[in-house]
Amino acid sequence: MDDIKILDAVERYIRGEMSPDERLYFEQLRKTDSEVDLLVVEHTLFLQQMNRFGEWKNFKQTLHEVHADLAEQGKINSGKLKRRPKVVYLWKKYRRVTAIAASIAGITTLSILALVNSLTPRIKDPKVQELVHKVSVMDKKFDYLNSKIDKVDKASLNTPPIIPTPVRYNGTGFLIDPKGLMITNAHVVKNSRNIFVENDKGDQFKAFVVRLDVPRDVAIIKIDDERFKPFSSLPYAIRKATSDIAEPVFTLGYPRDEIVYGEGYLSARTGFNGDTLSCQISIAANPGNSGGPLFNHNGEVIGILSAKETETEGAVFAVQSKYIFQVLDELKKSPLYKNVKLPTKSTLGGLENQQQVKKIQDFVFIVKVD
């Protein structure tokens, strides 16, 4: 298969245009050919960034048309603009779009370079099961689509229209920034076409990947929905230091459509077969918990739930929280995210678990991927 045919197949795969037989064959090819798998990840990320750039460009064009219309009606005075040198005028007129395009190009370049240099498919041991939930049914429509439906008098409807949306995977994510940056596992979102997150109240928001680190199994996603209201702060902290064996821990996640609490203790500082990226916890966890936060008794995030051992009951693995700092440091090379700071002070110390959970649960989301 030459490069052009491979790229065409990747495009059709990402857009869901393959027949069931073609898709099955292509997924087998991804498992056996690491270059094809890498190309799918890279191209998915590229298309997401280009879609966002297209939205900004359309918005800018709309503003330009409104400006021209107001000027034609004489409601604003644009006479001064006519006296500007053409090159200077065009630069000033479009410099915001240019800055946006440059920022997006920078993010795409940084992400693809990191993928090319460091991304290799992880060898999956049959004794380890990722905690992502594979969904085989049609999910309910996502609320954000209501805002896109024009020419419908919703006041005359008893209920909003239902638009079925296929969901392939469910996981969990949690905020690391009050404005909508969120952590989940890379294996939850790495093959995504669309991402939606839902809070414990049932509100759903569109999101997109801003940083994908497959070797560490960490992804940073961002809520990109005008209905999302940023928080003033986060109640918990992200712990950078390694935790102690036998330390009590608890989790919040979405192995089903409502948030679920679990508790246990840290049983080893390393993961499966001595993996230094993760630690082992003795706790109950099920598909859907992937990407969920692991808290200590002080309300500090010490890990990200990722997998469990299939042959040992209660042996669960979590990516150590110190790698959140490393992945964020790489993201901060982009000017769009250079000022992001992780919360390092918890306000939950000394509270009972029930009180801690009440303060935390608004910041933990179900992650839905199609």
Solvent accessible surface area in square Angstrom, and as a share of the most:
residue,aa,sasa,rsa
1,M,129,0.57
2,D,81,0.42
3,D,116,0.60
4,I,143,0.73
5,K,128,0.54
6,I,33,0.17
7,L,77,0.38
8,D,77,0.40
9,A,11,0.09
10,V,0,0.00
11,E,45,0.20
12,R,70,0.26
13,Y,12,0.05
14,I,14,0.07
15,R,134,0.49
16,G,42,0.41
17,E,105,0.47
18,M,25,0.11
19,S,49,0.32
20,P,116,0.73
21,D,115,0.60
22,E,71,0.32
23,R,49,0.18
24,L,115,0.57
25,Y,139,0.53
26,F,5,0.02
27,E,57,0.26
28,Q,92,0.41
29,L,39,0.20
30,R,18,0.07
31,K,161,0.68
32,T,113,0.66
33,D,49,0.26
34,S,59,0.38
35,E,135,0.61
36,V,7,0.04
37,D,19,0.10
38,L,38,0.19
39,L,52,0.26
40,V,1,0.01
41,V,3,0.02
42,E,25,0.11
43,H,24,0.11
44,T,9,0.05
45,L,6,0.03
46,F,76,0.32
47,L,27,0.14
48,Q,21,0.09
49,Q,3,0.01
50,M,86,0.38
51,N,98,0.50
52,R,54,0.20
53,F,44,0.18
54,G,27,0.26
55,E,103,0.46
56,W,86,0.30
57,K,117,0.49
58,N,104,0.53
59,F,109,0.46
60,K,44,0.18
61,Q,89,0.40
62,T,71,0.41
63,L,87,0.43
64,H,58,0.26
65,E,96,0.43
66,V,76,0.43
67,H,70,0.31
68,A,47,0.37
69,D,69,0.36
70,L,59,0.29
71,A,31,0.24
72,E,152,0.68
73,Q,96,0.43
74,G,62,0.59
75,K,141,0.60
76,I,64,0.33
77,N,132,0.68
78,S,23,0.15
79,G,27,0.26
80,K,139,0.59
81,L,38,0.19
82,K,175,0.74
83,R,181,0.66
84,R,97,0.35
85,P,90,0.56
86,K,152,0.65
87,V,120,0.69
88,V,65,0.37
89,Y,51,0.19
90,L,76,0.38
91,W,141,0.49
92,K,94,0.40
93,K,48,0.20
94,Y,78,0.29
95,R,125,0.46
96,R,146,0.53
97,V,22,0.13
98,T,65,0.38
99,A,57,0.44
100,I,28,0.14
101,A,32,0.25
102,A,64,0.49
103,S,17,0.11
104,I,14,0.07
105,A,57,0.44
106,G,26,0.25
107,I,9,0.04
108,T,15,0.09
109,T,73,0.43
110,L,60,0.30
111,S,6,0.04
112,I,48,0.24
113,L,94,0.47
114,A,24,0.19
115,L,4,0.02
116,V,82,0.47
117,N,119,0.61
118,S,65,0.42
119,L,15,0.07
120,T,93,0.54
121,P,60,0.38
122,R,101,0.37
123,I,173,0.88
124,K,138,0.59
125,D,50,0.26
126,P,123,0.78
127,K,91,0.39
128,V,39,0.23
129,Q,67,0.30
130,E,37,0.17
131,L,0,0.00
132,V,18,0.10
133,H,66,0.30
134,K,144,0.61
135,V,29,0.16
136,S,114,0.74
137,V,104,0.60
138,M,117,0.52
139,D,33,0.17
140,K,156,0.66
141,K,11,0.05
142,F,1,0.01
143,D,51,0.27
144,Y,34,0.13
145,L,39,0.20
146,N,25,0.13
147,S,68,0.44
148,K,138,0.59
149,I,52,0.27
150,D,108,0.56
151,K,208,0.88
152,V,65,0.37
153,D,96,0.50
154,K,79,0.34
155,A,101,0.78
156,S,81,0.52
157,L,77,0.38
158,N,158,0.81
159,T,98,0.57
160,P,72,0.45
161,P,42,0.26
162,I,118,0.60
163,I,61,0.31
164,P,83,0.52
165,T,16,0.09
166,P,66,0.42
167,V,6,0.03
168,R,50,0.18
169,Y,53,0.20
170,N,14,0.07
171,G,0,0.00
172,T,0,0.00
173,G,0,0.00
174,F,0,0.00
175,L,0,0.00
176,I,0,0.00
177,D,17,0.09
178,P,31,0.19
179,K,143,0.60
180,G,0,0.00
181,L,3,0.01
182,M,0,0.00
183,I,0,0.00
184,T,0,0.00
185,N,0,0.00
186,A,1,0.00
187,H,21,0.09
188,V,2,0.01
189,V,1,0.01
190,K,47,0.20
191,N,38,0.20
192,S,1,0.00
193,R,69,0.25
194,N,55,0.28
195,I,1,0.01
196,F,9,0.04
197,V,0,0.00
198,E,27,0.12
199,N,21,0.11
200,D,51,0.27
201,K,138,0.58
202,G,31,0.30
203,D,57,0.29
204,Q,17,0.07
205,F,13,0.06
206,K,57,0.24
207,A,4,0.03
208,F,20,0.08
209,V,5,0.03
210,V,1,0.01
211,R,18,0.07
212,L,14,0.07
213,D,13,0.07
214,V,8,0.05
215,P,44,0.28
216,R,52,0.19
217,D,4,0.02
218,V,0,0.00
219,A,0,0.00
220,I,0,0.00
221,I,0,0.00
222,K,54,0.23
223,I,6,0.03
224,D,60,0.31
225,D,24,0.12
226,E,154,0.69
227,R,83,0.30
228,F,21,0.09
229,K,148,0.63
230,P,83,0.52
231,F,66,0.28
232,S,117,0.75
233,S,70,0.45
234,L,14,0.07
235,P,16,0.10
236,Y,0,0.00
237,A,2,0.01
238,I,4,0.02
239,R,71,0.26
240,K,128,0.54
241,A,62,0.48
242,T,65,0.38
243,S,8,0.05
244,D,87,0.45
245,I,92,0.47
246,A,68,0.53
247,E,25,0.11
248,P,81,0.51
249,V,5,0.03
250,F,3,0.01
251,T,5,0.03
252,L,2,0.01
253,G,0,0.00
254,Y,4,0.02
255,P,28,0.17
256,R,149,0.54
257,D,115,0.59
258,E,101,0.45
259,I,40,0.20
260,V,44,0.25
261,Y,84,0.32
262,G,16,0.15
263,E,115,0.52
264,G,21,0.20
265,Y,108,0.41
266,L,3,0.01
267,S,38,0.24
268,A,28,0.22
269,R,112,0.41
270,T,51,0.30
271,G,7,0.07
272,F,42,0.17
273,N,132,0.68
274,G,43,0.41
275,D,57,0.30
276,T,94,0.55
277,L,54,0.27
278,S,7,0.05
279,C,8,0.04
280,Q,49,0.22
281,I,0,0.00
282,S,35,0.23
283,I,9,0.05
284,A,82,0.64
285,A,8,0.06
286,N,77,0.39
287,P,40,0.25
288,G,0,0.00
289,N,8,0.04
290,S,0,0.00
291,G,0,0.00
292,G,0,0.00
293,P,0,0.00
294,L,0,0.00
295,F,0,0.00
296,N,1,0.00
297,H,99,0.44
298,N,57,0.29
299,G,0,0.00
300,E,32,0.15
301,V,0,0.00
302,I,9,0.05
303,G,0,0.00
304,I,0,0.00
305,L,1,0.01
306,S,9,0.06
307,A,10,0.07
308,K,47,0.20
309,E,35,0.16
310,T,69,0.40
311,E,128,0.57
312,T,65,0.38
313,E,174,0.78
314,G,26,0.25
315,A,4,0.03
316,V,2,0.01
317,F,7,0.03
318,A,0,0.00
319,V,7,0.04
320,Q,18,0.08
321,S,3,0.02
322,K,66,0.28
323,Y,25,0.10
324,I,0,0.00
325,F,28,0.12
326,Q,73,0.32
327,V,0,0.00
328,L,5,0.03
329,D,85,0.44
330,E,40,0.18
331,L,6,0.03
332,K,60,0.26
333,K,139,0.59
334,S,3,0.02
335,P,87,0.55
336,L,100,0.50
337,Y,16,0.06
338,K,118,0.50
339,N,120,0.62
340,V,19,0.11
341,K,162,0.69
342,L,19,0.09
343,P,27,0.17
344,T,99,0.57
345,K,164,0.70
346,S,28,0.18
347,T,95,0.55
348,L,0,0.00
349,G,45,0.44
350,G,84,0.81
351,L,55,0.27
352,E,118,0.53
353,N,51,0.26
354,Q,130,0.58
355,Q,86,0.38
356,Q,0,0.00
357,V,24,0.14
358,K,145,0.61
359,K,102,0.43
360,I,0,0.00
361,Q,50,0.22
362,D,46,0.24
363,F,18,0.08
364,V,0,0.00
365,F,2,0.01
366,I,4,0.02
367,V,0,0.00
368,K,15,0.06
369,V,1,0.01
370,D,11,0.06
